[in-house]
Amino acid sequence: MDKENRTLDPRDWEKMRNLGHQMVDDLIDYWKGIQEKPIWKPIPEEVKKSLDEPIPSHHMDPQEVYNEFKENIFPYNKGNVHPRFFAWIQGTGTPLGTFADLMASGMNPNVTIGEHAPMYVDKQVISWCKEMMGFPPEASGILVSGGSMANITALTVARNSIKGENIRKSGMSHLDKKLILYCSTETHSCIQKAAEIIGLGSENIREIEVNEFYEMRSDLLEKQIFSDLENGFRPFCIVGTSGTVNTGAIDPLDEILRISRMYDLWFHVDGAYGALAKLDPIYENRLKAIEKADSLAFDLHKWFYVPYEVGCTLIRDSEKHRAAFSQTPNYLIQEKRGLAGGPDSLNHYGFELSRGFKALKVWMSLKENGLEAYKGMIAQNNRQAEYLGKLVESQEGLELMAPVSMSITCYRMNPGNLPEQKLKDLNREILLRIQEEGIAAPSSTLLKGKFTLRVANVNQRTRFEDMEILVRETIRIGKEVLSDLDFS
Ligand SMILES: *Cc1c(COP(=O)(O)O)cnc(C)c1O
């Protein structure tokens, strides 16, 4: 009998210690010098080839593995750690947040069940999230992988809470009326995905038209609910967005709240990006109705600058939350004492069973910075977006494409004499070159069919000067494109 004790632990602990130190050093150097480096660079073909290899079958020295990472992976990052990264809506992370993830991964608890400190850290972070969002202490919540998961978690609770029905048991097919969900035409695509997955069907989503500020029209919302009731449907939920992904628009949350109460509908807020704008005094009042929502989804990996991944769902009525998911199989019975004691298993509050210790990076970050620092950072991102808007307006040949809302600024170059198709070609080329030259990374969108550059700033490294650089480089590259391409 072979009694060799195999293990995956290091063959040489001291070598592993040194390698760990080197990783930390490399990260610190990377962050410290980040603004001097190009934001992005194309990946060479041989690098891509090195990432398309047969499965390794034998041991490789950890140092060599790391060297390969350093050569082929580390230099070709996405760029969202850089101060001029403004594409989509992507957070920067922080050094302590990163190291918290390292510690969380090293401790490696499965934060679902049991009497261990990570369970209490998770609870603590949920309490802080409730406090930040003005949810009552008796509300419940769960940390999930991100906004999409946070939204589907909340919508599942909404669906399972429909009065007089037991959808968990009977499913949807026996309902005599179709459930209808309301949102706006600007609502994030994850709401449609969620509605499809929880069995509503995309044809039972009513996308309400928006006004010139891209905000849901509550008059049309009410009309639609009325007509759905007349036609034998069963309205059940309205999703209001706090910070749309295109333009940072805020749906009329007070009005939606009023309408949801009047028709007895679940009021969910998708605040994946913009619920945290509540911490900026300029937005506090407009977002007050979040405190009255039945549920809220928001991301901590976007505007709370915590490394990927972590989002949060809050549910006003904790009993409904638990009733939507709780299950106790024989292998998950809780005890009053011992390792299987501890707080109510988190398995009762969401779909996922195994959960990592993502609470730690939020806990450490909040302790490190304090809430006041987040208020200051979020307000700064908003002021920077407004500053960019002013710069755009002050430049001949640039135009603002939507009112600046929260920290999103949409603009384009428009020399004034080009048809729409050429404006699209011009601005697309500006976008590609500004990224490829490693200067800055806006993204694009279509607003009323018009191609626009889109700058979303949830970046804790951005300085006001970066907005000046962005405008200056847009103009420089735009002029080059105009002379390079045939725009006659
Ligand atoms: C980003 C975003 C989502 C999706 O969140 P993920 O964390 O990417 O899953 C949903 N809604 C809005 C408004 C968003 O900005």
Ligand as a Chemical Component Dictionary entry (heavy atoms), coordinates in Angstrom:
data_LIG
# 
_chem_comp.id                   LIG 
_chem_comp.type                 NON-POLYMER 
_chem_comp.pdbx_formal_charge   0 
_chem_comp.three_letter_code    LIG 
# 
loop_
_chem_comp_atom.comp_id 
_chem_comp_atom.atom_id 
_chem_comp_atom.alt_atom_id 
_chem_comp_atom.type_symbol 
_chem_comp_atom.charge 
_chem_comp_atom.model_Cartn_x 
_chem_comp_atom.model_Cartn_y 
_chem_comp_atom.model_Cartn_z 
_chem_comp_atom.pdbx_ordinal 
LIG C1 C1 C 0 -24.361 47.507 -13.723 1  
LIG C2 C2 C 0 -25.838 47.551 -13.638 2  
LIG C3 C3 C 0 -26.571 46.382 -13.477 3  
LIG C4 C4 C 0 -25.935 45.025 -13.457 4  
LIG O1 O1 O 0 -25.058 44.895 -12.375 5  
LIG P1 P1 P 0 -23.828 43.858 -12.430 6  
LIG O2 O2 O 0 -23.108 44.121 -11.175 7  
LIG O3 O3 O 0 -23.040 44.224 -13.653 8  
LIG O4 O4 O 0 -24.401 42.502 -12.529 9  
LIG C5 C5 C 0 -27.947 46.491 -13.346 10 
LIG N1 N1 N 0 -28.555 47.688 -13.388 11 
LIG C6 C6 C 0 -27.878 48.835 -13.549 12 
LIG C7 C7 C 0 -28.615 50.130 -13.570 13 
LIG C8 C8 C 0 -26.497 48.805 -13.680 14 
LIG O5 O5 O 0 -25.801 49.943 -13.837 15 
# 
loop_
_chem_comp_bond.comp_id 
_chem_comp_bond.atom_id_1 
_chem_comp_bond.atom_id_2 
_chem_comp_bond.value_order 
_chem_comp_bond.pdbx_ordinal 
LIG C1 C2 SING 1  
LIG C2 C3 SING 2  
LIG C2 C8 DOUB 3  
LIG C3 C4 SING 4  
LIG C3 C5 DOUB 5  
LIG C4 O1 SING 6  
LIG O1 P1 SING 7  
LIG P1 O2 DOUB 8  
LIG P1 O3 SING 9  
LIG P1 O4 SING 10 
LIG C5 N1 SING 11 
LIG N1 C6 DOUB 12 
LIG C6 C7 SING 13 
LIG C6 C8 SING 14 
LIG C8 O5 SING 15 
# 
